[in-house]
Amino acid sequence: MRFTRSRKCVYVRNGRPQAPAVSDRILTLTKMHRLFPILILLAANEATVAREPESVLRGSSLTSEAPHGNGNVYAADIVRHGDTLLMYYGGQGRDGHDRIHLATSTDQTSWDPQGVVFGPDGINHVNDPSVVIVNGKFYMYYTRASVGVTDCIGLATSIDGRTWVDRGPTLLPRRKPAWDSLLVGRPSVIHDGTTFRMWFDGRADLPTGAPARDAPKSPKSRRYVGYAVSKDGKSWQRRDEYIFANDAGGVHVSVVDSRYVMLIESRDGTAWASSNDGILWSDRGLLVSKDQGASPHGHVTPFLFNDGENLVLYFGAAHSENWNQNSIMRVSLSSFLNARE
């Protein structure tokens, strides 16, 4: 495990619109025609409606209970495959290494952990999965670091979503003085029917005092969100400039009513932004506040799941002031939608 990002927590380790024809994670426009303006109302009036987060998964095995033994799981990413929901998520093991796990469900009410499905030998950090299904083939993009904090973005592929073949790094940090010259990670990928689109966070240095001996540091260190496109899912063309600042990281991008919605991890909860093209973004502030009892450290790696009728926010919840004791929680946004219709 390392220490690179907590969405607004500069260092917690811990993002995706699918085209409706490709994945059930994105609602069809006929079912989503009212949701975007309601989301704006939701954010503007967030404090007026109480909501209780529900626990989904806690780390309780050797590969997910972390060195402290209290569990550390986060970075949920859900796709539908037939009648089954597949949740991929990161877990930190007793040995300190991160691996990608799978849990399954048919109703979102109960999740059945299946254990580790991806953890290449010799790689210290394997986490933050973003999975898309294109023409029956699974593509998993993930944060990868052999040692230290030199994150890059890796690719693995599968024909069934359970047995994965590692394809190695697919997006690397660039040379100095680029804004993403130290690391890139936390990918959020969609396929719109013709093109893979990736949003990711990156940085050129770490904050002063970060426990990474050889990494460059700066009191002005910040994370930024980048953007890249690909036709084959393997070779990527990225924009030179970042597309969103605000120290944003651990993002998840999806499409709501033909507009892009970006969820952003934060010490205060889940923040969000919106865009017409996925490149020019408007900051919308806080979408869901943290719960002082369930997530006093904030929300990590938020994910918006659309099941055709409801919107459900999944997030990593740090149960203490330590960043490395996360469980996966969710909160339904349906009541908010109903309250404003």
Secondary structure by P-SEA (a helix, b strand, c coil): cccccccccccccccccccccccccccccccccccaaaaaaaaaacccbbbbbbbcccccccccccccccccccbbbbbbcccbbbbbbbbbccccbbbbbbbbbccccbbbbccccccccccccccbbbbbbcccbbbbbbbbbccccbbbbbbbbbccccbbbbcccccccccccccccccccbbbbbbcccbbbbbbccccccccccccccbbbbcccccbbbbbbbccccbbbbbccccccccccbbbbbbcccbbbbbbbccccccccccccccbbbbbcccbbbbcccccccccbbbbbbcccbbbbbbbbcccccccbbbbbbbbaaaaaaacc
